[in-house]
Amino acid sequence: MRIQNVPNTFQPKYTSTYPGYSAGKNMEEIFYDYYINTHTTTSVQSSYVYLPVFWTSYYISHGYGQHIDELYDWLDTLDKTKKYFTIVQNASGIYVKNFDLQLTVFSAGGGGLNINNHQTVHEIHFHGFTRSCFFGVKGDYDIPLLCLPSLPMNNITRDIFCSFMGRYDTHKCRMDMKHILSPVIYNNKYQYMESSDHKTYCNILNRSIFTLAPRGYG
């Protein structure tokens, strides 16, 4: 399997600070490092070409995807007769000028190939909040949203039936969840709380049989 040569400007050096315990690399960089360190020319037989653009880091450092004409122009130079695949963490997926590129998207944030317009992201109103949310085309394949370092898996008693930790106000379904489940939060089998410190976060996850992960922006 071939890897597409990508200009350095599309693999920017960016240190992610989200989540707070992150080692600083997004999914694109994590996969790229794994691929480079484990791949040989004969290890994977495929007609697909790997496109190692660091989409999330590039978008964040270019106005969150608002100033990416250089990337648009470069993507337009790729051989349209070839099939490509890529990894993306950015919840809005990948912005393209049009859909003439045969690009399969493995998405950790939900989004796939999209045109950056009002149909991709728009405001929703719920419970007194107004938030921008992604409503564009989803990725071809969903992959887990991972982070390094990974959470420690402690061998402790799972005494919490179900838990949720995070912001309630990023999507209507989260607020609906809070309203529905609030009457039972004082039951010891349930834990629902706003984002907390990393130690508490790890502890609650390890003690939980189920952990809720409703959509937010993406």
N, C-alpha and C positions, 0 to 999 in steps of 0.2 A: 504494500500500500504506500502510495506516495504522499508526501507532505508538501503543501504549497509554500513556496518562498514568500514571506510576508515582510514588507518594509518595516523597519524598526519603529517608525512612528505609530504603527498600529499594534504594537506590543509595548505600550508605555510602562515605565516603572512607576507603579502606583501602590501605595500601602493602604489597604482597606482597614477601616476602624470599626466596621460593623460586621458581626457583633463585637462587643467590647473585648472579648477574650481571643479574637481572631489572630492568627499568625500573620495576617496582612495580605493573603493571596485569595483571589476570587476563584471560582470554579474553572475558568478558562486557563489560568496559570497553573492550577493544581493538576489538571489533566495534561497540559502541555509538558510539564516536568515529568509526569509519569510516562508519557508517550516517548519522550526523548530518552529517558533512562532505561526503558524496557523494550523498545521497538527495534527490530531488525528488518531488513528488506524482505526477508522470507517468513517472518513470524505471523503476518496477517496477509492473506490473499484476498484482495478486494479491488474492484474497479473504481472505488471512491477515492477521492483526494481529500486529505485532512486539511482544513482551513484554520490555522491557529491564530486567528485574530483575538486579542484580549478585549472583547466587546465591552464588558462592563467598565473596566478601567478607562478605556478610550472614551466612552460616553460620559462618564463622570467628569473626566478632565477636559471635556469639550462641551460644556454647558448642558450636561445631561442629555446629550443627543441632539442638541439644537444647532451645533456648528460642526457638522461632519461632512461637508461637501467633498473634502479630500478623500475620505473613505468611500463615499458614493462613486466618485470618479474612478478610483482604483478597482472597486468591485466590478465596474462596467468594463474593465479591460480583461477580465478573466475569460478563459476559453469556455464559451457557452455550450460546447458539445460535451464537456466533461461533467461528471457528477461529483459533488463535494459534500462533505459533512463538517459540522462544527459543534462546539459546546458553548452554551451561553448561560450566564447566571442572571443577567439583566431581566427584570420582570416584564418589560415591554418587548423582549426578544431582540430581533435584528431589524434595523431600518434599511430598506433598499429603495432605489428609484422606481423599479418595476419588478415584476416577478419572472424575468426571463433567465434567472440563474438557477440551475438545478442544485439547490442547497438543502440538504436534510439537516434539521435542527434538533439537537438533543438539548432540552431546556430544563434548567433547574428552577427557573422563576415563573415558567408558564408560557411566555410569549414565543412566537415563531417569527416568520417573515412578515413584515408589516410596512406599510407606507405611513410615514409620520404625518398624520393629519387628525382632524377632530374626531374621526371614527375610531381611532386607535385608543385615545385617552380622552375621557370626558368626565365632567363633574356629576356626582350623585349626591342627593340630599336625604338625610335620614336622622331621626331622633335629634334634630337641632344642629346637626353637623353638615358641613359641605366638604367633600373630599374628591380629589382626582383619583380615578381608578382606571385600570387597563381593561379594555373591552375588545382588543384586536384579535388577530389570528393566533391560535395557540401553536406551540411547537409540535413537531412530528412525534417526538418521543419524550415523555416526562422522565426525569431522573431526580434522585434525591438531592435536596439542597444541603450539601455537606459543608463543613468548615473545619479547618485545622487550627489548633489541635482538636481532636475529637474528644467528646465528653467521656470521662472515666465511667466505666460500667462496674459500679460497686455491687458486691454480693450482699445486698441488704434485703430486709423484709419489704415486700410490696404491699404496704398497708393503705395506700391511696388507690381507690378504684379508678378515679378519673381526675385529670388536672388540666389546667390551662394557665399559661403565664405569658403576658404580653399586653399590648395596647388593645383596648376595646373599640377605639374610634376610627380605625382605618378602613372599615367596610361595614355595610349594614348588617351582614350576617353575623359579625362579631358582637354588635350591639344587641341583636336579636338573641344570640346565645346567652349573653350576660343577663338579659331580662328574664329569659326562660329558666335559667339555672340558678339565679340569685336566691330563690327560696330554699335551696338545698345546700348552700355553701357552708352552712354551719354543721352539716353532717360530716363526721370525721372521714367518710369515704370520699369526699369531694374536696378539691382545693382549686380555687380560682383567685388569681391575684394579678396585679399589674407587674410589669417587668421589675425584677429585683436583682440583687447582686449575683455574681456568677456562682458562688458557693451554694446559695439557696436554690438557684436554678438547677444545678446539677443534682442536688439532694432531692428536690421534688420530682424531677424526671426519673431518677433511679427508683424512687419509692412508688411510682405510678404504674398501674397495669395498663391504662390507656392514657394518652395525652392528646388533647384536642388541638388541631392545627387548621382552623378556618382561614379562608383567604383574607388577605389584607388588600394592598394596592394591586398585587399581581394575580 
